[in-house]
Amino acid sequence: MELLKVGEVAERLRISRALVYRLCATGQLPVVRIGFAVRISAEALEAWLERMVQMPGEEVKGGD
């Protein structure tokens, strides 16, 4: 299992680190905690992205 740092996830998604932390804190993005370190599984990130893909004609949903 490949574990990514918050900065790596932010870079891949081209969003801020603060937004990644917010997604983790709200449970929208699953995390692995090792002590104080927060890591995101690459597989979990891919699965989350698949759920976020909006199909043509669908309403935008809030990431649940």
Secondary structure, DSSP 8 states (H G I E B T S, - for coil): --EEEHHHHHHHHTS-HHHHHHHHHTTSS--EEETTEEEEEHHHHHHHHHHH---TT-------
